[in-house]
Amino acid sequence: MVESRATLGVDLHLEPTGSGGLRRGLTDALRDAVRTGRLAPGTRLPSSRSLATDLGIARNTVAEAYADLVAEGWLTARQGSGTRVAARAAVTPARTARDRGTPTRPGAPARPAHSLIPGSPDLAAFPRAEWLRAARRALTTAPHDALGYGDPRGHPELRRALAGYLARARGVRTDPETILITSGFAHALHIIGPVLRARGVRTVAVESYGLDVHWRRIRQAGLATPALPYDELGTDTRDPGDAGAVLLTPAHQFPMGTALHPDRRAAVVDWARRTGGLILEDDYDGEFRYDRQPVGALQGLDPDRVIYFGTASKSLAPGLRLAWTVLPPALAEEAAAAKGGADTVGVLEQLTLAEFLTSGAYDRQVRSSRLRYRRRRDALTAAVAAGAPEVTVTGIAAGLHAVLRLPPGLEQSVIQAAGWQGLALHGLAYHRHPQAVTEPLDALVVGYATPPDSAWAGALEALCRVLP
């Protein structure tokens, strides 16, 4: 009888409190759960018998508490429908303007109507049907033990698929044993930072422009992050100083959009070989190129001195939380140990991506995205040339964003004007390293891949309205 009762109804967490007896304590606990919104309107409550069994109290006590709250209007009870939370507004804690993501200045728009913030693909273009088919095939053929805790390096199927794809598409020299699957580039830095420090590295030189979240992750490992100079040839890698490692985006510098000059590529590899240093290569959007031949991964020049990072965040979607790190053989075991004793990335997503890669669906997605983003880039450059001839569009041979060079002194005023037009934009200053020695430039970093197709025309019009 106890076993059969354990399967009745639904679970409901309550802690009857107070000094007025069980009935009052239960009534107060239920009322508070409804009033605060923990029990949403329409939620069906357990039967009085089920809840009484769970709480270890008399059924009549629960029935009487329900009746009290029905009379007060907190609950409803109808024959055949059970007892439910009434349609009543919940009282929630007050939220600040910062919590809501809204400007505090009176009259400011509540949220951007359009976003050209770089860093995201068109999420509406995610290949849902193809991904679902790949997921079905992967789950159908996966052995039972694939659903266990797994290898901390990641599922072998995905590591094998990535080794083949990266060799073919990006010129990476690797095998499955030196690949580590992570939940993103920042996660990979979180793993690699302590590994570098344990090897005696105290400084990781970074680029003058980039993402502060990456610099912070490195500093969290106790490593300094001085900035390397930047000029017309890209990041100046000739003299990283006393750094034990350097972090670069050589195929497509973020956010400037240039490829690292061949002389600078050779210089940093020579530095690594000469000093025993390591190169951290962030190949975040290397598959997207338009007016040039693909720039192969720097890792191919010296796999023993380069740690290569890639991600599905730009080619598919950041919400998948799938990325990969190709390690020098001497670092592979240390990095796997630093990640932990079990895989921390969802195995179903890993198996699906492996199927996506081996079936050719990944290549098809990249190629179709490349065509769509190239059309957007062309529309952007044409619109700017026609409406704002003093603005120069650069960094457009590859990637998912462009840099719009502005006349000196106008960056902040354009950003402010964009905010009042309901357009979210980043200025170049947003991505400038605090210690950068490069002369500041006034520019916008425009993520033209970010809006869905339905919003692209409106976002482009809003941008053109605020350009000088």
C-alpha positions as CSV (number, residue, x, y, z in Angstrom):
1,M,0.0,0.0,0.0
2,V,2.8,2.4,0.8
3,E,4.5,1.6,-2.5
4,S,1.4,2.3,-4.5
5,R,0.8,5.6,-2.7
6,A,4.3,6.7,-3.5
7,T,3.4,6.8,-7.2
8,L,0.3,9.1,-6.7
9,G,0.0,12.7,-7.8
10,V,2.9,15.2,-8.3
11,D,5.7,16.3,-6.1
12,L,5.2,19.6,-4.2
13,H,7.9,21.0,-1.8
14,L,6.3,22.6,1.2
15,E,7.6,23.3,4.7
16,P,4.6,24.0,7.0
17,T,5.7,26.4,9.7
18,G,4.3,28.5,12.5
19,S,3.0,27.9,16.0
20,G,-0.7,27.8,15.1
21,G,-0.9,24.1,14.4
22,L,-0.4,21.9,11.3
23,R,-3.5,23.2,9.4
24,R,-2.5,26.9,9.8
25,G,1.2,26.1,9.0
26,L,0.2,24.3,5.8
27,T,-2.2,27.0,4.8
28,D,0.4,29.7,5.3
29,A,3.0,27.7,3.3
30,L,0.7,27.2,0.4
31,R,-0.5,30.8,0.4
32,D,3.1,32.0,0.4
33,A,4.0,29.7,-2.5
34,V,1.2,31.1,-4.6
35,R,1.6,34.8,-3.5
36,T,5.4,34.8,-4.4
37,G,4.8,33.1,-7.8
38,R,6.6,29.9,-6.9
39,L,3.3,28.1,-7.8
40,A,2.2,29.7,-11.0
41,P,-1.5,30.3,-11.9
42,G,-3.1,27.1,-13.3
43,T,-0.6,24.8,-11.5
44,R,-2.4,21.6,-10.5
45,L,-1.8,20.7,-6.9
46,P,-1.5,17.1,-5.5
47,S,-4.6,15.4,-4.3
48,S,-5.2,15.8,-0.6
49,R,-4.4,12.1,-0.1
50,S,-1.1,12.3,-2.0
51,L,0.1,15.5,-0.2
52,A,-1.0,14.1,3.1
53,T,1.1,10.9,2.4
54,D,4.1,13.0,1.4
55,L,4.0,15.2,4.4
56,G,3.0,12.5,6.9
57,I,-0.1,14.3,8.2
58,A,-3.8,13.6,8.2
59,R,-5.7,13.8,4.9
60,N,-8.4,16.0,6.6
61,T,-5.7,18.6,7.5
62,V,-4.7,19.0,3.8
63,A,-8.4,19.1,2.7
64,E,-9.2,21.8,5.2
65,A,-6.1,23.9,4.2
66,Y,-7.2,23.6,0.5
67,A,-10.7,24.6,1.4
68,D,-9.5,27.7,3.3
69,L,-7.4,28.8,0.3
70,V,-10.3,28.2,-2.1
71,A,-12.5,30.4,0.1
72,E,-9.8,33.1,0.1
73,G,-9.5,33.0,-3.7
74,W,-5.9,31.6,-3.8
75,L,-7.0,28.2,-5.2
76,T,-9.9,26.8,-7.3
77,A,-11.5,23.4,-7.0
78,R,-13.7,21.9,-9.7
79,Q,-15.0,18.4,-10.0
80,G,-12.8,16.5,-12.5
81,S,-10.2,19.2,-12.6
82,G,-8.7,18.9,-9.2
83,T,-7.3,21.7,-7.1
84,R,-5.4,24.4,-9.0
85,V,-3.7,27.8,-8.3
86,A,-6.2,30.5,-9.2
87,A,-5.5,33.2,-11.8
88,R,-4.0,35.8,-9.5
89,A,-1.1,38.1,-10.0
90,A,2.0,37.1,-8.0
91,V,3.9,39.6,-6.0
92,T,7.5,39.5,-7.1
93,P,10.5,41.4,-5.8
94,A,11.0,44.8,-7.3
95,R,13.6,44.9,-10.1
96,T,16.0,47.6,-10.9
97,A,16.5,49.1,-14.3
98,R,19.8,47.2,-14.4
99,D,18.0,43.9,-13.7
100,R,15.6,44.6,-16.6
101,G,18.4,45.6,-18.9
102,T,16.8,49.0,-19.5
103,P,18.5,52.4,-19.5
104,T,17.9,54.5,-16.4
105,R,17.7,57.8,-18.3
106,P,14.1,59.0,-18.6
107,G,12.7,58.6,-22.1
108,A,15.4,56.1,-23.2
109,P,14.1,53.0,-25.2
110,A,13.5,50.0,-23.0
111,R,15.5,47.6,-25.1
112,P,17.2,47.8,-28.6
113,A,15.0,47.2,-31.5
114,H,18.0,46.0,-33.5
115,S,21.4,44.6,-32.6
116,L,24.6,44.7,-34.6
117,I,26.7,43.5,-31.7
118,P,29.4,41.2,-33.1
119,G,30.0,37.7,-31.9
120,S,26.9,35.8,-32.9
121,P,25.6,34.3,-36.1
122,D,22.0,34.6,-37.3
123,L,20.4,32.3,-34.7
124,A,17.2,32.1,-36.7
125,A,19.2,30.3,-39.4
126,F,20.2,27.4,-37.2
127,P,19.6,24.2,-39.2
128,R,17.0,22.8,-36.9
129,A,15.6,20.1,-39.2
130,E,19.1,18.8,-40.2
131,W,20.3,18.9,-36.6
132,L,17.3,17.0,-35.4
133,R,17.9,14.3,-38.1
134,A,21.5,14.1,-37.0
135,A,20.5,13.8,-33.4
136,R,18.0,11.0,-34.2
137,R,20.7,9.0,-36.1
138,A,23.3,9.6,-33.4
139,L,21.0,8.5,-30.6
140,T,19.7,5.5,-32.4
141,T,23.2,4.1,-33.1
142,A,24.9,5.1,-29.9
143,P,25.8,2.2,-27.6
144,H,24.4,2.3,-24.1
145,D,27.8,3.1,-22.5
146,A,28.0,6.3,-24.5
147,L,25.5,7.7,-22.0
148,G,27.9,7.2,-19.1
149,Y,30.2,9.8,-17.5
150,G,32.6,9.5,-20.4
151,D,36.2,10.4,-21.2
152,P,37.1,13.8,-19.9
153,R,38.7,14.6,-23.2
154,G,35.3,14.3,-24.9
155,H,33.5,11.6,-26.8
156,P,35.8,9.6,-29.1
157,E,33.3,9.8,-32.0
158,L,33.4,13.6,-32.0
159,R,37.2,13.8,-31.5
160,R,37.6,11.4,-34.5
161,A,35.3,13.5,-36.6
162,L,36.9,16.7,-35.7
163,A,40.4,15.4,-36.4
164,G,39.4,14.6,-40.0
165,Y,37.5,17.9,-40.5
166,L,40.2,20.2,-39.0
167,A,42.9,18.5,-41.1
168,R,40.8,18.9,-44.3
169,A,39.3,22.3,-43.8
170,R,41.7,24.2,-41.6
171,G,45.1,22.5,-42.1
172,V,45.4,21.4,-38.5
173,R,47.7,18.5,-37.8
174,T,46.2,16.4,-35.0
175,D,44.8,13.1,-34.0
176,P,41.8,12.3,-31.7
177,E,44.1,11.7,-28.7
178,T,45.2,15.4,-28.5
179,I,41.7,16.9,-28.9
180,L,39.9,18.2,-25.8
181,I,36.1,19.0,-26.1
182,T,35.0,22.0,-24.0
183,S,31.8,24.0,-23.6
184,G,33.3,27.1,-25.2
185,F,36.5,29.1,-25.7
186,A,36.3,30.7,-22.3
187,H,35.9,27.3,-20.7
188,A,39.0,26.1,-22.6
189,L,41.0,29.1,-21.3
190,H,39.8,28.3,-17.8
191,I,41.4,24.8,-18.2
192,I,44.5,25.9,-20.0
193,G,45.4,28.8,-17.7
194,P,46.3,26.7,-14.7
195,V,48.2,24.3,-16.9
196,L,50.4,27.1,-18.2
197,R,51.0,28.4,-14.8
198,A,52.0,25.0,-13.5
199,R,54.6,24.9,-16.3
200,G,56.1,28.1,-15.1
201,V,54.3,30.6,-17.4
202,R,53.6,33.9,-15.7
203,T,52.7,36.1,-18.6
204,V,50.4,35.6,-21.7
205,A,50.8,38.5,-24.2
206,V,47.5,39.3,-25.9
207,E,46.4,41.5,-28.8
208,S,45.7,45.2,-28.5
209,Y,42.1,44.6,-29.5
210,G,40.0,41.6,-28.4
211,L,37.5,40.5,-25.8
212,D,37.9,41.4,-22.1
213,V,36.2,38.2,-21.0
214,H,39.2,36.3,-22.4
215,W,41.8,38.5,-20.8
216,R,39.9,38.1,-17.4
217,R,39.9,34.3,-17.7
218,I,43.7,34.3,-18.2
219,R,44.2,36.7,-15.3
220,Q,42.1,34.5,-13.1
221,A,44.8,31.9,-13.5
222,G,47.3,34.3,-12.0
223,L,48.8,35.3,-15.4
224,A,49.6,38.8,-16.6
225,T,48.1,39.9,-19.9
226,P,50.2,42.7,-21.5
227,A,49.1,44.0,-24.9
228,L,51.2,43.5,-28.1
229,P,51.4,46.4,-30.5
230,Y,49.2,46.5,-33.6
231,D,49.9,48.1,-37.0
232,E,49.0,47.7,-40.7
233,L,50.5,44.2,-40.8
234,G,48.4,43.1,-37.8
235,T,49.6,42.2,-34.3
236,D,53.3,42.7,-33.9
237,T,54.6,39.4,-32.8
238,R,58.3,40.0,-33.3
239,D,59.1,40.6,-29.6
240,P,56.6,39.3,-27.0
241,G,59.0,40.3,-24.3
242,D,59.2,38.0,-21.3
243,A,55.8,36.3,-22.1
244,G,55.7,32.5,-21.9
245,A,52.7,32.4,-24.2
246,V,50.8,34.6,-26.7
247,L,47.1,34.6,-27.5
248,L,46.3,35.5,-31.1
249,T,43.5,35.5,-33.7
250,P,45.8,35.0,-36.7
251,A,43.3,34.0,-39.4
252,H,40.9,36.9,-38.8
253,Q,41.9,39.3,-36.0
254,F,39.1,40.2,-33.7
255,P,37.8,42.8,-34.1
256,M,40.1,44.5,-36.6
257,G,39.4,41.9,-39.3
258,T,42.8,41.5,-40.7
259,A,44.8,38.3,-41.3
260,L,48.2,38.2,-39.6
261,H,50.9,39.0,-42.1
262,P,53.0,36.0,-43.2
263,D,56.1,37.6,-41.8
264,R,54.4,38.0,-38.4
265,R,53.2,34.4,-38.5
266,A,56.7,33.2,-39.1
267,A,58.1,35.5,-36.4
268,V,55.8,34.2,-33.7
269,V,56.5,30.6,-34.5
270,D,60.3,31.3,-34.5
271,W,59.9,33.0,-31.1
272,A,58.0,30.0,-29.7
273,R,60.7,27.5,-31.0
274,R,63.6,29.7,-29.7
275,T,62.2,30.4,-26.3
276,G,60.0,27.3,-25.6
277,G,57.0,29.6,-25.6
278,L,53.5,28.6,-26.6
279,I,51.0,30.1,-29.1
280,L,47.3,30.1,-28.2
281,E,45.5,30.3,-31.5
282,D,41.8,31.4,-31.4
283,D,40.3,30.3,-34.8
284,Y,36.9,31.5,-33.9
285,D,35.5,32.1,-37.4
286,G,38.2,30.8,-39.8
287,E,35.6,29.1,-42.0
288,F,34.0,32.3,-43.2
289,R,36.0,34.0,-46.0
290,Y,34.8,35.8,-49.0
291,D,37.3,37.7,-51.2
292,R,40.5,35.7,-50.4
293,Q,41.8,32.2,-50.2
294,P,41.3,30.6,-46.8
295,V,44.1,31.3,-44.3
296,G,45.2,28.0,-42.8
297,A,45.6,27.5,-39.1
298,L,48.9,28.7,-37.6
299,Q,49.0,25.3,-35.8
300,G,49.9,23.6,-39.0
301,L,53.3,25.3,-38.9
302,D,54.3,23.8,-35.5
303,P,51.8,21.5,-33.7
304,D,54.3,21.2,-30.8
305,R,54.2,24.9,-30.0
306,V,50.6,25.9,-30.8
307,I,47.4,25.3,-28.8
308,Y,44.6,25.5,-31.3
309,F,41.0,26.6,-30.3
310,G,37.9,26.2,-32.4
311,T,34.2,26.5,-31.8
312,A,30.7,25.8,-33.2
313,S,29.5,29.1,-31.8
314,K,29.8,31.0,-35.1
315,S,29.1,28.2,-37.6
316,L,26.1,26.9,-35.7
317,A,25.1,28.5,-32.5
318,P,26.7,29.5,-29.2
319,G,23.9,27.9,-27.2
320,L,25.2,24.5,-28.2
321,R,28.2,25.0,-25.9
322,L,30.5,23.0,-28.1
323,A,34.2,23.9,-28.7
324,W,37.4,22.0,-29.2
325,T,41.1,22.5,-28.3
326,V,43.9,20.8,-30.2
327,L,46.9,20.4,-27.8
328,P,50.6,19.7,-28.3
329,P,51.1,16.1,-27.4
330,A,53.2,17.1,-24.4
331,L,50.2,19.0,-22.9
332,A,47.4,16.7,-23.8
333,E,47.4,14.6,-20.6
334,E,47.8,17.7,-18.3
335,A,44.9,19.5,-19.9
336,A,42.6,16.5,-19.7
337,A,43.5,16.1,-16.0
338,A,42.8,19.8,-15.4
339,K,39.4,19.5,-17.1
340,G,38.3,16.8,-14.5
341,G,37.7,13.1,-14.1
342,A,34.6,13.0,-16.3
343,D,33.3,14.6,-19.5
344,T,31.6,17.9,-18.7
345,V,30.0,18.5,-22.1
346,G,26.6,16.9,-23.0
347,V,27.2,13.6,-24.8
348,L,24.1,13.9,-27.0
349,E,25.3,17.2,-28.4
350,Q,28.7,15.7,-29.0
351,L,27.3,12.7,-30.8
352,T,25.0,14.9,-32.9
353,L,27.9,17.2,-33.9
354,A,30.0,14.1,-34.8
355,E,27.2,12.9,-37.1
356,F,26.7,16.4,-38.5
357,L,30.4,16.5,-39.4
358,T,30.7,13.0,-40.9
359,S,27.5,13.3,-42.9
360,G,28.6,16.5,-44.6
361,A,25.8,18.6,-43.1
362,Y,28.3,20.8,-41.3
363,D,30.0,21.7,-44.6
364,R,26.7,22.4,-46.2
365,Q,25.7,24.7,-43.3
366,V,29.0,26.6,-43.5
367,R,28.7,27.1,-47.2
368,S,25.1,28.3,-47.1
369,S,25.9,30.6,-44.3
370,R,28.9,32.0,-46.1
371,L,26.7,32.9,-49.1
372,R,24.1,34.6,-46.9
373,Y,26.6,36.6,-44.9
374,R,28.5,37.6,-48.0
375,R,25.2,39.1,-49.3
376,R,24.8,41.0,-46.1
377,R,28.3,42.3,-46.1
378,D,27.9,43.5,-49.7
379,A,24.6,45.3,-48.7
380,L,26.4,46.9,-45.8
381,T,29.3,48.2,-47.8
382,A,27.0,49.5,-50.6
383,A,24.7,51.3,-48.1
384,V,27.6,52.9,-46.3
385,A,29.3,54.0,-49.5
386,A,26.0,55.6,-50.7
387,G,24.9,57.2,-47.5
388,A,28.1,57.9,-45.5
389,P,31.1,58.4,-47.9
390,E,33.3,59.7,-45.1
391,V,33.1,56.3,-43.4
392,T,35.5,53.5,-44.5
393,V,34.5,49.9,-44.2
394,T,37.4,47.6,-43.5
395,G,38.1,44.0,-42.3
396,I,35.5,42.6,-44.7
397,A,37.4,39.8,-46.5
398,A,36.3,37.3,-44.0
399,G,34.3,36.8,-40.8
400,L,30.9,37.9,-39.5
401,H,31.6,41.5,-38.7
402,A,33.1,44.7,-40.3
403,V,34.9,47.7,-38.9
404,L,33.6,51.1,-39.9
405,R,36.3,53.7,-39.6
406,L,34.8,57.1,-38.5
407,P,36.2,60.6,-38.7
408,P,38.2,61.4,-35.6
409,G,36.3,62.2,-32.4
410,L,32.9,60.8,-33.5
411,E,32.8,57.2,-32.1
412,Q,31.0,58.0,-28.8
413,S,28.5,60.4,-30.4
414,V,27.6,57.8,-33.0
415,I,27.2,55.1,-30.3
416,Q,24.9,57.4,-28.3
417,A,22.8,58.3,-31.4
418,A,22.5,54.6,-32.1
419,G,21.2,54.0,-28.6
420,W,18.4,56.5,-29.2
421,Q,17.6,54.9,-32.5
422,G,17.1,51.6,-30.7
423,L,20.2,50.1,-32.3
424,A,22.8,48.2,-30.2
425,L,26.4,48.8,-31.4
426,H,29.9,48.4,-30.2
427,G,32.6,51.0,-30.7
428,L,36.2,49.9,-31.3
429,A,37.1,51.4,-27.9
430,Y,34.9,48.7,-26.3
431,H,37.4,46.1,-27.5
432,R,40.6,48.0,-26.8
433,H,43.0,46.5,-24.2
434,P,43.6,48.9,-21.2
435,Q,47.4,48.6,-21.8
436,A,47.3,49.0,-25.6
437,V,50.1,51.2,-27.0
438,T,48.5,51.4,-30.4
439,E,47.1,54.9,-31.3
440,P,43.3,54.8,-30.7
441,L,41.0,54.8,-33.7
442,D,37.4,55.9,-33.9
443,A,35.4,53.1,-35.4
444,L,32.3,50.9,-35.1
445,V,32.5,47.1,-34.9
446,V,29.3,45.9,-36.8
447,G,28.2,42.4,-36.5
448,Y,26.2,42.0,-39.7
449,A,25.5,38.3,-39.1
450,T,23.7,38.9,-35.8
451,P,20.1,40.0,-37.0
452,P,17.7,37.4,-38.4
453,D,16.9,37.9,-42.1
454,S,13.6,39.5,-41.1
455,A,15.3,42.2,-39.1
456,W,18.4,42.8,-41.3
457,A,17.0,45.6,-43.5
458,G,15.7,47.5,-40.5
459,A,19.0,47.2,-38.7
460,L,20.9,48.4,-41.7
461,E,18.6,51.4,-42.1
462,A,19.0,52.3,-38.4
463,L,22.8,52.1,-38.8
464,C,22.8,54.4,-41.8
465,R,20.7,57.0,-40.0
466,V,23.4,57.4,-37.3
467,L,26.5,57.5,-39.5
468,P,28.0,60.9,-40.2
